[in-house]
C-alpha cells in the first residue's frame, strides 16, 4: 500500500517541487502516509510480542494466541491508527485551514505539542517495547541453545568435539534479529529526529532533508518483506502460495513447496 499509494505521489511531488494533484489527493496522501507508517510500526511490535510469547511459553502459545485474537489485534491496530492520525490532522487544522491557504502545496503544519505526542506514541513507545522484547528473545534463544548443548554433551561424547553447531544457531538468531532491528531503526530514527528539528529550525535545507528522510521511512516497508523472506522459510512458503494463487485452497497450509 505504501508502494502503490504513497511513494509515487511523494516522488512526483519531490521532482515537480509543486503539488499538482489538488486538495483531495493531498488529504488522501497525508492521511495514508501517517496511517500506513503508524500501522507498520505497530505491526512490527505485534510480531515481536508474538515471537516472545512463542519462545517464553511455547506450550501455552497455541491456547493464548488464537486466530480470533490475531484478527482482533489487527483490527484494533488499524482502527487505533486511523483514529489517532485523523485526530492529529484535524486538531492541527489540516482539513480546514492548511489546504485552503496553499492550493498549490500540500503542507502538514503540526504544533510542537502534537509533534512530541506523535513522536512518543509512534516511535519511542513502540521501539522501546520492541527493543526490550528482542533482547529477551535473544536471551531465551541462547538459554535454549545452551540447554540443548548440555543435554547432547551428556548423552553423546562426540558432541563436545562438534560444539560449534549450537553456536552457529545462536549466531544465526542474533544476526536475523540484529538485521531486523537495525534496518527498522535506520529507516525510522532519522525521520523522527528531523521532524523534531523542523519545529525549531525553519529553513529550506531542513525541509528538503525531511522530505528525503520521509522516503527513507517508506523504504522500510520494502525492506521488511525482503528480510523476512531471506531468514524465514515459512514466509517464503506463504509468499509462494500467494503468488501461485493457491492460498485459498483447503489444504494450502499442508502443501510442501520446494
C-alpha positions in Angstrom: 0.0 0.0 0.0 2.9 2.3 0.7 4.4 1.5 -2.8 1.0 1.9 -4.5 -0.5 5.0 -2.9 2.2 6.9 -1.1 5.6 6.7 -2.7 4.6 7.5 -6.3 2.8 10.7 -5.2 5.8 11.5 -2.9 8.3 11.1 -5.7 6.3 13.2 -8.1 6.0 15.9 -5.5 9.7 16.0 -4.9 10.5 16.1 -8.7 8.0 18.7 -9.6 8.6 20.9 -6.4 4.9 21.7 -6.6 1.7 19.9 -5.7 -0.2 19.3 -8.9 -2.9 16.8 -7.7 -5.4 19.1 -5.9 -6.8 19.3 -2.4 -8.5 15.9 -2.2 -5.4 13.9 -3.2 -3.3 16.0 -0.8 -5.6 15.0 2.1 -5.5 11.4 0.9 -1.7 11.3 0.7 -1.1 12.8 4.1 -3.6 10.7 5.9 -2.4 7.5 4.3 1.3 8.4 4.9 0.7 8.8 8.6 -1.7 5.9 8.8 0.5 3.3 7.0 3.6 4.4 8.8 1.9 4.1 12.2 0.3 0.8 11.4 3.6 -0.6 10.1 5.4 0.3 13.3 2.7 -1.3 15.4 2.7 -4.4 13.2 6.4 -4.9 13.8 5.8 -4.6 17.6 3.0 -7.2 17.4 5.4 -9.5 15.6 7.9 -9.0 18.4 5.2 -9.8 21.0 4.2 -12.9 19.1 7.7 -14.2 19.0 8.3 -13.5 22.7 5.2 -15.4 23.7 6.1 -18.3 21.4 9.6 -18.7 22.9 8.8 -17.8 26.5 5.9 -20.3 26.9 5.6 -22.5 23.8 3.2 -24.9 25.5 0.6 -22.2 26.2 1.2 -20.3 23.0 -1.4 -22.1 20.9 -4.0 -21.5 23.6 -3.2 -17.9 24.1 -2.5 -16.7 20.5 -5.6 -17.8 18.6 -6.8 -16.7 15.1 -9.6 -14.7 16.8 -7.1 -12.8 19.0 -4.9 -12.1 15.9 -7.9 -10.7 14.0 -9.0 -8.5 16.9 -5.5 -7.1 17.5 -5.0 -6.4 13.7 -8.3 -4.6 13.5 -7.6 -2.7 16.7 -4.2 -1.7 15.3 -5.7 -0.2 12.1 -8.7 1.4 13.9 -6.5 3.0 16.5 -4.0 4.2 14.0 -6.8 5.7 11.9 -8.4 7.5 14.8 -5.1 8.8 16.1 -4.0 10.1 12.7 -7.3 11.7 11.9 -7.2 13.5 15.3 -3.6 14.6 14.6 -4.5 16.2 11.3 -7.9 17.5 12.3 -6.7 19.2 15.6 -3.9 20.9 13.7 -6.4 22.4 11.1 -5.2 20.3 8.2 -8.6 19.7 6.7 -10.0 23.2 7.3 -7.1 25.7 7.1 -3.9 24.3 5.6 -5.4 23.0 2.4 -7.3 26.3 1.7 -4.3 28.5 2.3 -1.9 26.8 -0.1 -3.8 25.3 -3.1 -0.5 24.5 -5.0 1.2 23.0 -2.0 0.4 20.0 0.3 1.6 21.3 3.7 1.4 19.5 7.0 1.7 22.0 9.8 1.7 20.3 13.3 2.1 22.1 16.6 5.0 21.2 18.8 2.8 19.5 21.4 1.3 17.2 18.8 4.7 16.6 17.3 6.1 15.4 20.6 2.9 13.3 21.3 3.3 11.7 17.8 7.0 11.1 18.5 6.4 9.4 21.8 3.4 7.3 20.6 4.6 6.4 17.2 8.3 6.0 17.8 9.6 6.0 21.4 6.9 3.7 23.0 6.8 1.1 20.2 10.5 1.0 19.7 11.2 0.6 23.4 8.8 -2.4 23.6 10.3 -3.9 20.5 13.9 -3.5 21.8 13.1 -5.0 25.2 11.3 -7.9 23.7 14.0 -8.7 21.2 16.7 -8.6 23.9 14.5 -11.1 25.9 14.0 -13.2 22.8 17.8 -13.4 22.2 18.4 -14.3 25.8 15.8 -17.1 25.7 17.3 -18.4 22.4 20.8 -18.5 23.9 19.4 -20.3 27.0 17.7 -22.9 24.9 20.9 -23.4 22.8 22.9 -23.9 25.9 20.4 -26.4 27.3 20.5 -28.4 24.1 24.3 -28.3 24.0 24.5 -29.5 27.6 22.0 -32.3 27.0 23.8 -33.5 23.9 27.2 -33.3 25.7 25.9 -35.6 28.5 24.3 -38.1 26.1 27.0 -38.1 23.4 30.6 -37.5 24.0 31.2 -36.7 20.3 29.0 -33.6 20.7 31.8 -32.0 22.7 34.0 -32.1 19.7 31.3 -30.6 17.5 30.3 -27.9 19.9 30.1 -25.2 17.1 26.6 -26.4 15.9 24.6 -24.7 18.6 26.9 -21.6 18.4 26.0 -21.3 14.7 22.3 -21.3 15.6 22.9 -18.6 18.2 24.8 -16.5 15.7 22.1 -17.0 13.1 19.4 -16.0 15.5 21.4 -12.9 16.6 22.1 -12.0 13.0 18.4 -12.2 12.0 17.2 -10.2 15.0 20.0 -7.7 14.6 19.3 -7.0 11.0 15.6 -6.6 11.6 16.1 -4.1 14.4 19.0 -2.3 12.7 17.1 -1.8 9.4 13.9 -0.7 11.2 15.7 1.9 13.3 17.9 3.1 10.4 14.7 3.9 8.4 12.7 5.4 11.3 15.1 7.2 13.6 16.4 9.8 11.1 12.9 10.9 10.1 11.6 11.4 13.6 14.7 13.3 14.6 14.4 15.6 11.5 10.7 16.1 12.2 11.5 17.3 15.7 14.3 19.6 14.4 12.0 21.1 11.8 9.8 22.6 14.5 12.7 24.6 15.9 14.8 25.2 12.8 12.9 26.8 10.0 14.9 26.6 6.8 14.6 25.2 3.3 17.5 22.8 4.0 15.8 21.2 6.9 12.6 20.8 4.8 14.4 19.2 2.0 16.2 16.8 4.3 12.9 16.0 6.0 11.3 15.2 2.6 14.1 12.9 1.7 14.0 11.1 5.0 10.3 10.6 4.7 11.0 8.5 1.5 13.7 6.6 3.5 11.0 5.9 6.1 8.7 4.5 3.4 11.5 2.2 2.2 11.2 0.3 5.4 8.1 -1.2 4.0 10.2 -2.6 1.2 13.0 -3.9 3.4 10.8 -5.8 5.9 9.4 -8.4 3.5 12.8 -8.9 1.9 14.4 -9.6 5.3 11.6 -11.9 6.4 11.9 -13.8 3.1 15.6 -14.2 3.5 15.6 -15.6 7.0 12.2 -17.4 7.5 11.3 -20.4 5.4 7.6 -20.2 6.5 7.5 -16.7 5.0 8.9 -18.0 1.7 6.3 -20.7 1.6 3.5 -18.3 2.3 4.6 -15.9 -0.5 4.8 -18.8 -3.0 1.3 -19.9 -2.1 0.0 -16.3 -2.5 1.9 -15.7 -5.9 0.8 -19.0 -7.3 -2.9 -18.3 -6.3 -3.0 -21.5 -4.1 -3.6 -19.7 -0.8 -7.3 -20.2 -1.0 -7.2 -23.9 -1.4 -8.4 -26.1 1.5 -5.1 -27.8 2.1 -2.8 -24.8 1.5 -1.3 -24.9 5.0 -0.2 -28.5 4.4 1.4 -28.1 1.0 5.1 -28.9 0.7 6.8 -26.3 -1.6 10.3 -26.6 -2.9 
